[in-house]
Amino acid sequence: MSKHKGALLFAVLLGIVSLFGDMTYEGARSINGPYLAFLGASATVVGVIAGLGELIGYGLRIISGYISDRTRRYWLVTIIGYAVNLLAVPFMALAGYWEMAAILIVFERLGKAIRTPARDVMLSHAGSEIGSGWVFGLHEAMDQIGAVLGPLIVAGILYFKGDYRTAYAFLTIPALLALACLFFARIKYPQPSQISGAFRIIQTKDMRKTFWIYMSAVVLIAAGYADFPLIAFHLNKVGIIDENKIPLFYTAAMLSDAGAALVFGRLFDRVGLFTVVLGVFFSLLFAPMVFLGGWKFVLLGMILWGIGMGMQESVLRAAISEMSSPEKRGSAYGIFNMGYGFFWFLGSALMGVLYDISIIYLVVFSMGIQFVSIILLGHFFLYGRNKYI
């Protein structure tokens, strides 16, 4: 098998792992809140557990990235992370108390924190052969297919008179399929670095400084992006859309996310980081449409929101692989993921506060901070050429 075909197959295998993985934990996340309430947890507990899980899920990635670089055991770190991430879900069916369920929810996020940087490093090796944008775009598209299917499966189980525990137990199937595919990929590609082509490195006079300029733009993009729960809260409050139709708008966003990831990924391999600027121009417009428009503008705004997410989950990750040396790539992905997640949290919290004051303030903040990220990216382009961080 040629290196090109081998790299593509490796990317597809990890994409299938993510597809089944997202079916598992996104399916579970769609009912974690109601399940905790069913077990007797208060709204405060549900909010704290959700926030703690996300904090761990992003915050610890810098540590797992550093460990994967130091040990060079990318497969081991990835497998451990996926096992913790996925197997926590079916054990939710056995939780008799909300405290036990809360621990499992945190463990699920912990597993994702462990495996993400190491997995992205391995994906970057395939990207060096067939295009980083294409690899991460393909991965994000398959990931989002799973993210859509999981909650739909859970909704179907509940619709046909199943209960929460039945839904969690059923999610054992995609969890085991994901792990089986992961072990198959490990056996077939024990050394992913061997499928690498020549890495295309974004070259600059001072790569370390340029990396932090890029990261500054990344965290501003994240901070300006409203999380869907806030969008759903708004749509429910103003009554533009029937409550039972709100998930359909989210589904439309996820489908546009998947399509955009493929398109922007391909575009990144041809024109480079200008693709990020193009994606931000699209996402700039989601806030006024979603928070100020009627239902048609809301639908268009959610599609733009999904397009922006598709760009972020593909191109922003692809750029890291071309901005860091292979021996430091796990740490670079750890820094990227931690910064992105932390500022997403801060931005979402601030937009929640602004929403209570004035929706106009929220819209201005969202658009303004993303526009500043474009200015920083413009500065990034002015920085010379060549060196690793």
N, C-alpha and C positions, 0 to 999 in steps of 0.2 A: 504493500500500500504506500502511495506517495505521501510525503509530509503534508501536502495540502489536504488530501482526503483524510489523513489521520487527524489533523488538527480540527477539521470540520466535524468528524465523527465524535471527537472528544468533547467539543463544544455542545453538540447535540445531546450527548449522554448526560452532561452536567445540566443541560437545559431540561431534560426529562426528569432528572432528580429534583430540580426546582419546581417543575410543574406539579409533581406528586407531593412535594414538600409543602407548597403553597395550598394545595387542596386540603392538606391536613391541618396546618395551623391557622390558615385564614378561615377555613370552615369552623374551627374551634373558636376563633376570636369573634365570629359573628354571634355566638351565643354565650361567651364567657360572662358578660355582664348580667344577663338574665339568670344564668345558672348560679352565679354568686348570690344574687338576690333570692333565688329559690332555696339556697342553703342557709339563708338567714343573714347575709351581709347587708350592711347599710350602704346608702349611696356614697357616703364618705369613704368607706372601705373600698368600694368598687373603683372610685376615682384614684385613691392612693395606690392601689395595686396596679391599675393600668399605667399610671405615671411612673411608678417604681420599675415596672417591667420594661418600659421604653427606655428609662434612664440606664438600666443595666444593659439592655439590648444594644445601645449605642455606646455608652461610656466605656464599657470593658473591651471594645474592639481594639483600642489602641494597645492594650496589654496583650491580647491574643495575637495581634499583628506582630508585635515585638517578639513574642515567644516563638512564633512560627519562623521568623527570620533567624533568630538565634539558633534554633534547633534544626532548621531546614526540614522538619518533619511535617510538611504541608498536608500530606494525605492523612496522617494520624490526627492532626488537629482538626481537619475537616470532618473526618469520620466521627470523632468524639462529639464535636459540635452538633452534627446532624442527629446523632443518636439521642443526645439530651433534648434537642429541639423537638424532635418528632415523637419520641416515645413518651414524653410528658403528657401528650394529648390523650391517648387512649386511657391512661391512668386516671384521667379526670372522671371517667365513668365510675370509678371505685371510690371517689371522694365522698365521705359521709358528712364532712363538716366544711364550712367555707374556708377555714384556716388551711386545710389540706389542699383544697382547690387553689387557693391563693399561692401557696408554695409552688404548686405545679405550673401555674401561669408564669411565675417569675423564672422557674427553671426553663420553660420553653423559650423565653426571651434570652436567658443566659446561653442556651445552646446556640441560638442564632448569633450572639456576640462572639462566641468561640470560633465558629466555622466560617464566618463571612470573609475576613481578610485573607485567610489561607486559601479559600476557594477562589477568590478573585485573582490571587497571584497565579494560580494554576490556569485559570481562564486566560490570563494575559499572555501565557506562553502560546496558546492557540492563536491569540490575536496577533502575535508577531508574525505568524505565518499567513493568515488569511484576512487580517485587518482587525484591529482592536474594536473599531466602531461596530463592525458587522458581528463580531463575537458577542460583545456585551449587548448589542441591540437584539440579537437572536435570543440570548439568555433572558433578557427582560420580557420579550414577547411571550416566551414559553412560561415564564414565571407568572405573568398576568393571566394567561389562560387558566392556570391552576387557581389563581386568586379569585377568578370568577366562578369556576366550577365548584370549588369547595363550599362556599356559602349557599349556592344553589342546591347542592346535594343535601346539605343540612336542612335547608328550608323544605325540601321535598320530604325528608324523613319526618319532620315535625308536622307537615301538612297531612301526611297519611297516618296520623295518630301516634307517631313515635314520640319518645320523650327525650330529654337532654342526654341521659345516660346512653340511650340507644344510638344517638347521633355521635357521641364521643367514641363509643365502641366501634361504630362503623368506620370511623376515620383511621382505625388500625390498618385497614386495607391499603389506602394510599401511602401511609407511613412506611409499611413494610415494602411496598413496591419501590418507594424512593430509596430506601436503604439497600435493597437488592440491586438496583441500577447503580448505586454509588459503589458497591463492592465490585460489580462487574467492571466499571470504569477503572477502579483501582487495580484490578487484575490485568486489564488490557493495556493500561497506561501507567505502569509503576513509576515512571520518571517523566512527568509532563514536560519538563524542561527540554527533553530530547526532541520534541516536536516543534521547538521554536525555530523561527526563521531569524533573520537579522532584525533586531529591535530598532524601530524608528523612534529615535529620541528627539523630543522637542528641544532644540538647542538654544541656549542663552548664555550671555556673559556670566551671569551669576544665578545658577539654577536654584540655589537655596532661597534667595530673595524672591525669585520668580514664582517658586512653589507657594510661598506665603501670600504673594499677590493673588495668585489663582485661588488659594483657599479662602482669602478674604471675599472674593467674588462669589465663591460657592456658598459660604455661610450666609451671605446677604440674599442669595436666591432662595435658600432654605427658609430664612426668617420671613421672607415676604410671601410665603406660600401658605394659605389658609388650609388647615386640616379639614378633612371631610366632616367630622362630627360638628364643627362649627357651622359649616355650610348647611348640613342637614337640620341643625337647630334653627337656623334662619328660615329655611324653606318651610319648616313646620310652624314656626311662629307667625310668619306673615300669611300663611295659607295659600300661597300661589299654586302649590301642587298638593294633591291628596297625599296624605301621610303614607299610604301603602304604595305610592308610585315613586317615592324618593329613592328606594334601592335601584329602580330602573335607571334613574339618572346617573347613579354611581356606576352601574354596569356599563352605561354608554361611555363614561370617562375611562373605565378600565380597558374597554375595547379600543378606544382611541389611543390610550397609553401603549398598548401592544403594537398597534400599527405604526405609531410615531417612533417607537424604539427601533424598529427595523429601518424606517426611512432615514431617521437622523443618524443611525449607526453607519449606514452606507455612505451618507453624505459626509460624515466625519472622516472617513477613510480617504475621501477625495479632496476636501477643502480644509480639514483640520478644525481648530477651535472656533473658527467663525461660526460653526454650526451651533455652538452654545449661544452666541449672540442672537442668532436667528430664532432659536427656541425660546429665549427669554422674551423677545418681541411678541411672540405668540402668547406666552403665559401672562404678559403684562395686562392683557385685556380681560382675563377671566374674572377678576374681582368686580369691576363695574357691572359686568353682565350678570354675574351670579347674585350679587347683593343689591343691585339697583333695578334690574330688568324684570320684565314679565316672563312667563314660563318658556317662551321661545328663546329669549335671550339667555335664560338660565340653562337651557339645554345646550346652546352654542357655547356658553361659558364653561360648562362642565366638559365639553369636548376639548376646548382649549386648555382647561386644567389638566385633562388627561394627556394632551400633547406635550405640555410642559413636563409632566411627570415622566413620560416616556423618554424625553430628551435627557432629563436629569439622571435617570436610572441607567442609561446606556452611555451617553457621551461623556458625562462627568466622570464616570468610572473608567472609561476607555482612556481618557486623557491622563489619568494617574499612571497608567501602565507605560505611557510614553514620556512621562516626566520624572521617572525614578529608575534607578539602576536595579537589576534583578535581585541583588542581595539585600536591598532595602525596601523592596516593594510591599512586603507585608506590613511593615511599620507605616509606610506611606498610606496604604489603604486603611490602616487603623486610625491614623490621624484624620483622614478624609471622612470616614464614617462617624467618628466621634464628633467632629466639628459640625458636620451636616445635621446629625440627629439632635445635638445640643441646641443649635440655633433654630432648628425647626420647632423645638419645644418652646424656646424663649419667644420666638415670633408668634406662635399660635397662642401662647398665654397672653401676650401683649394685645393681639388682635381681639381676643375675647374681652379684654378690658375696654379697648377702643369701641367695640361693638355696643357695649352698654352705655357708652357716652354718646357716640354718633357713628352711624354706618359710614357716613362720608369720611370720617377720620380713618376708619379701617381701610377703605378703598384707597385713599391717598397714601397711607402708609405702605400698603401692599405694592402699589404701582411705583411709588417713589423709591423704595429700597431695592426693588428689582432693577430700576433704571440706574441706580448707583452701581449695581453689579456690572452693568454694561460698560460704564465708564472705566471701572477697574479692569475689565477684560480688554478694553481698548489700550490701557496702559500696559497690560501684559504683552500685547502684540508689539509694542514699541521696544521691548527688552531684547536685545541682541540675539545671539545664537550660540548654543552648545555647552553643556555639562550636566552631569548627574547631580541629584541632591545627595 
